[in-house]
Amino acid sequence: MLKNGQQYEIYQDAKLNSGGSWNWSVWVEGAADILDKINYVIYTLHPSYSVNERKVTDRQTKFRLDEEAWAPFTIYVRVLLKNDSTIDLEYELKLTKDKEEASVEFVKEAKASFEVRAATSLLGTTPIDQARKLVIKENDIIELVFEDSTTWICNASTLEKIFPQTNHTR
């Protein structure tokens, strides 16, 4: 259902993976004649993505974007129309199918014993001569807390996907 006379609305789908991350998709919903007026859509994702601005031009998929995440966040959507006007939308990515069921399922997985072996705080940018080396093992779980208070939890392999420029050894 479109709200307040909007002609476009963002829809999503999300599936929990066995490793705790989510495969998710977002797309633009609207009547066919309305979607035909779209030139392309720019999705701006959380800053933790190495490329956080995505341009989608495929009308056949309703300008669908498929991605993976560990936590919900706000997606900023800019719809660029063929008449050169733009429509800006915000969408809160939800990573639960059924809030109660998914929350319980996630908590069950999280009941394994976790031990905080190390904690460090990295604020702003650090000159290379003052950089700290973090040893992250394959099965370690990493929690990143960003300046906007977004918390993101991942493992070593996902961290490499997000920050491919980091030096890492196995």
C-alpha contacts under 8 A as a table, 3 or more apart, distances in Angstrom:
res1	aa1	res2	aa2	distance
2	L	5	G	6.56
2	L	6	Q	5.69
2	L	7	Q	6.69
2	L	8	Y	7.03
2	L	9	E	6.24
3	K	6	Q	5.60
6	Q	9	E	7.10
7	Q	30	G	6.16
7	Q	31	A	7.96
7	Q	34	I	7.08
8	Y	28	V	6.35
8	Y	29	E	5.77
8	Y	30	G	5.20
8	Y	34	I	7.87
9	E	28	V	5.67
9	E	29	E	5.19
9	E	30	G	6.68
10	I	26	V	6.57
10	I	27	W	5.63
10	I	28	V	4.76
10	I	29	E	6.00
10	I	91	Y	6.83
11	Y	26	V	5.55
11	Y	27	W	5.50
11	Y	28	V	6.31
11	Y	29	E	6.52
12	Q	24	W	7.09
12	Q	25	S	5.36
12	Q	26	V	4.28
12	Q	27	W	6.46
12	Q	93	L	7.63
13	D	24	W	5.53
13	D	25	S	5.22
13	D	26	V	6.65
14	A	22	W	6.34
14	A	23	N	5.64
14	A	24	W	4.11
14	A	25	S	6.42
14	A	94	K	7.78
14	A	95	L	6.01
14	A	96	T	7.08
14	A	97	K	7.08
15	K	22	W	5.46
15	K	23	N	5.29
15	K	24	W	6.34
15	K	95	L	7.73
15	K	96	T	7.96
15	K	97	K	7.81
16	L	20	G	6.44
16	L	21	S	6.08
16	L	22	W	4.51
16	L	23	N	6.54
16	L	95	L	7.85
17	N	20	G	5.47
17	N	21	S	5.41
17	N	22	W	5.55
17	N	23	N	6.96
18	S	21	S	7.47
20	G	70	W	7.04
20	G	106	F	7.75
21	S	68	E	6.81
21	S	69	A	5.71
21	S	70	W	4.61
21	S	71	A	7.88
21	S	154	C	7.86
22	W	68	E	5.42
22	W	69	A	5.25
22	W	70	W	6.00
22	W	95	L	6.97
23	N	66	D	7.32
23	N	67	E	5.87
23	N	68	E	4.47
23	N	69	A	6.67
24	W	66	D	5.82
24	W	67	E	5.47
24	W	68	E	5.88
24	W	69	A	7.42
24	W	95	L	7.84
25	S	64	R	6.61
25	S	65	L	5.39
25	S	66	D	4.35
25	S	67	E	6.25
26	V	64	R	5.59
26	V	65	L	5.43
26	V	66	D	6.85
27	W	61	T	7.67
27	W	62	K	5.69
27	W	63	F	5.46
27	W	64	R	4.21
27	W	65	L	6.37
28	V	35	L	7.90
28	V	62	K	5.51
28	V	63	F	6.18
28	V	64	R	7.11
29	E	35	L	7.61
29	E	62	K	6.84
30	G	34	I	6.06
30	G	35	L	6.00
31	A	34	I	5.18
31	A	35	L	6.24
32	A	35	L	5.11
32	A	36	D	6.15
33	D	36	D	5.11
33	D	37	K	6.88
34	I	37	K	5.45
34	I	38	I	7.45
35	L	38	I	5.50
35	L	59	R	7.32
35	L	62	K	7.28
36	D	39	N	7.93
36	D	59	R	7.35
37	K	81	L	5.67
37	K	82	K	5.70
37	K	83	N	7.82
38	I	41	V	7.60
38	I	59	R	7.86
38	I	79	V	6.84
38	I	80	L	6.00
38	I	81	L	4.28
38	I	82	K	5.69
39	N	57	T	6.85
39	N	79	V	7.86
39	N	80	L	5.64
39	N	81	L	4.94
39	N	82	K	4.88
40	Y	55	K	6.95
40	Y	56	V	5.78
40	Y	57	T	4.57
40	Y	58	D	7.55
40	Y	59	R	7.96
40	Y	63	F	7.20
40	Y	79	V	6.37
40	Y	80	L	5.49
40	Y	81	L	7.02
41	V	55	K	5.76
41	V	56	V	5.29
41	V	57	T	6.56
41	V	63	F	6.51
41	V	77	V	6.97
41	V	78	R	5.72
41	V	79	V	4.62
41	V	80	L	5.96
42	I	53	E	6.71
42	I	54	R	5.48
42	I	55	K	4.44
42	I	56	V	6.32
42	I	77	V	5.83
42	I	78	R	5.12
42	I	79	V	6.56
42	I	80	L	7.89
43	Y	52	N	7.94
43	Y	53	E	5.74
43	Y	54	R	5.13
43	Y	55	K	6.47
43	Y	56	V	7.91
43	Y	75	I	6.56
43	Y	76	Y	5.81
43	Y	77	V	4.72
43	Y	78	R	6.53
44	T	52	N	5.63
44	T	53	E	4.46
44	T	54	R	6.40
44	T	75	I	5.75
44	T	76	Y	5.00
44	T	77	V	6.36
45	L	49	Y	6.94
45	L	52	N	4.79
45	L	53	E	6.19
45	L	54	R	7.90
45	L	73	F	7.92
45	L	74	T	7.22
45	L	75	I	5.20
45	L	76	Y	6.81
46	H	49	Y	6.11
46	H	52	N	6.28
46	H	73	F	6.58
46	H	74	T	7.09
46	H	75	I	7.10
47	P	50	S	7.39
47	P	52	N	5.94
48	S	52	N	7.44
48	S	162	I	6.65
49	Y	52	N	4.95
49	Y	162	I	5.49
49	Y	163	F	7.86
50	S	162	I	5.37
50	S	163	F	6.17
50	S	164	P	7.76
51	V	54	R	7.38
56	V	63	F	5.50
56	V	64	R	7.08
56	V	65	L	7.05
57	T	63	F	6.06
58	D	61	T	5.82
58	D	62	K	6.72
58	D	63	F	5.14
58	D	64	R	7.46
59	R	62	K	4.91
59	R	63	F	5.42
60	Q	63	F	7.28
61	T	64	R	5.35
69	A	72	P	7.44
70	W	152	W	6.34
70	W	153	I	6.12
70	W	154	C	6.60
71	A	95	L	7.01
71	A	151	T	7.47
71	A	152	W	5.86
71	A	153	I	7.28
72	P	92	E	7.21
72	P	93	L	5.21
72	P	94	K	5.66
72	P	95	L	5.94
73	F	92	E	5.92
73	F	93	L	5.50
73	F	94	K	7.83
73	F	150	T	7.67
74	T	90	E	6.70
74	T	91	Y	5.61
74	T	92	E	4.49
74	T	93	L	5.98
75	I	90	E	5.81
75	I	91	Y	5.08
75	I	92	E	6.21
75	I	93	L	6.74
76	Y	88	D	7.39
76	Y	89	L	6.03
76	Y	90	E	4.64
76	Y	91	Y	6.38
77	V	88	D	5.75
77	V	89	L	4.96
77	V	90	E	5.86
77	V	91	Y	7.39
78	R	86	T	6.58
78	R	87	I	5.72
78	R	88	D	4.56
78	R	89	L	6.31
79	V	86	T	5.49
79	V	87	I	5.01
79	V	88	D	6.32
79	V	89	L	7.94
80	L	84	D	6.50
80	L	85	S	6.12
80	L	86	T	4.59
80	L	87	I	6.63
81	L	84	D	5.39
81	L	85	S	5.44
81	L	86	T	5.95
81	L	87	I	7.97
82	K	85	S	7.39
96	T	99	K	5.46
96	T	102	A	5.46
96	T	103	S	7.39
97	K	101	E	7.88
97	K	102	A	6.50
98	D	101	E	5.36
98	D	102	A	5.70
99	K	102	A	5.45
99	K	103	S	5.91
100	E	103	S	5.23
100	E	104	V	6.17
101	E	104	V	5.32
101	E	105	E	6.16
102	A	105	E	5.01
102	A	106	F	6.08
103	S	106	F	5.18
103	S	107	V	6.19
104	V	107	V	5.13
104	V	108	K	6.22
105	E	108	K	5.21
105	E	109	E	6.60
106	F	109	E	5.23
106	F	110	A	6.28
107	V	110	A	4.87
107	V	111	K	6.28
108	K	111	K	5.43
109	E	112	A	6.72
116	V	119	A	7.32
122	L	125	T	7.84
122	L	126	T	7.83
123	L	126	T	7.73
126	T	130	Q	6.32
126	T	131	A	5.99
127	P	130	Q	5.39
127	P	131	A	6.30
128	I	131	A	5.05
136	I	140	D	6.27
136	I	156	A	6.50
137	K	140	D	5.30
137	K	156	A	6.74
138	E	155	N	7.15
138	E	156	A	5.47
138	E	157	S	7.16
139	N	155	N	6.78
139	N	156	A	7.17
140	D	155	N	5.94
140	D	156	A	6.63
141	I	153	I	6.93
141	I	154	C	5.79
141	I	155	N	4.77
141	I	156	A	7.23
142	I	153	I	5.61
142	I	154	C	5.27
142	I	155	N	5.72
142	I	156	A	7.39
143	E	151	T	6.86
143	E	152	W	5.70
143	E	153	I	4.44
143	E	154	C	6.54
144	L	151	T	5.70
144	L	152	W	5.07
144	L	153	I	6.23
145	V	149	S	5.92
145	V	150	T	5.72
145	V	151	T	4.47
145	V	152	W	6.36
146	F	149	S	5.24
146	F	150	T	5.37
146	F	151	T	6.49
147	E	150	T	7.35
154	C	158	T	6.01
154	C	159	L	6.51
155	N	158	T	5.48
155	N	159	L	6.20
156	A	159	L	5.04
156	A	160	E	6.42
157	S	160	E	5.18
157	S	161	K	6.60
158	T	161	K	5.02
158	T	162	I	6.35
159	L	162	I	5.18
159	L	163	F	5.97
159	L	164	P	7.90
160	E	163	F	5.19
160	E	164	P	5.06
160	E	166	T	7.32
160	E	168	H	7.99
161	K	164	P	5.55
163	F	166	T	5.88
